Amino acid sequence: MAMRVWASRAASYLRISAFPRGFATVVKDLKYADTHEWVKVDGSSATVGITHHAQDHLGDVVFVELPEVGVDVKQGCSFGAVESVKATSDVNSPVSGKVVAVNEKLNDSPGLVNGSPYEDGWIMKVEVSDAKELSSLMDADKYLKFCEEEDAKH
């Protein structure tokens, strides 16, 4: 009897605390590209990954093609790819600069992109060459609206 009461309490708790899937998850301090990459800038260094919205649409990520450290990336140009059970998608750099680090953990655990797209699932770090490019990116509110409008079209 006690087990049944616990199970029903757990079930009602899970229903109450469940978060809707989709584009509702954005992080305020980040900048966003219209190709669904995010960038977190810290001085002249920028960490880059794909958004929750992107990973949600891709489904379970099975492989991440990382750039090489030392290569130059250009804003809006592809630097790698994310492969999921549904599709393979190019990943574009939201900023121009030199790749100074890549997330080697993704080689063994590509699912980090799904489970923690804004923290453990980052893809690369870039030394930014033109900070003015950041002004062309969206803030969290604009990106959220962009995702809502994009989803309404499909």
N, C-alpha and C positions, 0 to 999 in steps of 0.2 A: 504494500500500500504506500509506504513512504517513498519508494522508488518511483511510483506512478506520479505522485504529487511533485516530486523533484523534476521529473521529465516534463510535465506540463508547464511547470514554472520556467524551466529552461527553454522550452519551445516558445512560450509567450515572450520571454526576454529576447530571444533571437529575432522574433518578428518585430518587436519594438525597436531593436537596435540595428536592424538590417539597413544597409545603405543602398540606395538605388544604383544600378550599374549605369554606365554611360559617361557622358561628358561632364557630370556634376563635379568631378574632382579636378580642381585646379589649385595651384599654389600661388598665393598673392605676390610673393617677392620675385617671381620669375618673369622672363619675357618669352613670348611665344611667336613662332613662325606659322604662316598659313598652311604649311605642309606638316604641321603637328609635331614639331620639335620644340623643346624648351631650352632655355639657357639661363644659367645662374652666374652672374658676374661678381667677381671679387677682385677689385683692383683691375689689373690688366689680364687676369686669368678668368676663363669662362668654362664652366662645366656644361656639357650638352647631353641630352637624352631625348627619348620620344615621350610624348604625353600619355597620360592615362587614357585619354580618348583614343589615341592611335593604337595603343596596345589592346584596348578593349575591342576595337574593330578588327584587329589582326587575329585575335584569338591566341592560343598557346604558342609562345615563341619557342622555336626549336634550335635556332642558330642566329648568331649575330656576326656579321662581317665587320671587323674592326679596321680602322685605318692604321697606318704605320706611324709610330712616333717619329717626328721630324718632318713629316710631309706638310705642305701648305694646303689649307682648305679655303674655299671661297664662299662667301655668303650666297645661299640659294643653290649651291652646287652639291651634287651627291658625293658623299665620302665613304659610304658603306651601304649595308643592307640589313634588314631584319627579315628572317624567314620564319613563318608560322605554319601551323597545320593547314591554314586557309590559303595563304599567299606569300609572295616575297615582295617586299616594299623597299625602295631606295630610301636612304636617310640623307637629308640635306643639312648642310651646316647653316645655322642661323647667323653665324658671324664668320668673318675672314680672319685668318691667322695661322699659326704653326701649331700642330698637334704636339703637346708636351707630355701627355699620358693617355693611356687607354685602359679601360676596365677589363683586365685579364680574367676576372672572375666569370665574365660572360662566356668565356670559352667552355667552361665546365658547367656553368649554371645559367644558360640563356633565359630561363624562366624568371630571373630577377627583374627583367624588363616588365613582366606582368605583375609580379608581386610587390615591387617597390620601384615604380618607374621614375620617381623623383629623388630617390636616395640611393639604394644599393644597385639599381639598374641603370645608372648613368653610363654613357658610352665612351665619351672622350673629354679631355680637358685641352683647351686651346689658349695660347698666348694671343690675345686679341691685337690685331694690327690696326684697326680703325674703329674706335669707340663710337663714332658718329653713326655707324650702321645700326646700333641698338635702337635708335629713334624710329627706325622703320618697322620694328617688331611690336607686337601687341602686348598690352598688360593683361592681367588675369580676367578682368571684366570684359574687355573687348574680345579676348579669345573665347570665353564662355559664350558670348553672343554669336561669334563666328561659328562655333560648333553647332549651336542650336539652329542657326539658319542653314548650315550645310546639311544637317540631318533632316531638316524639313523638306529639302529638295529631293531626298532619296526615298 
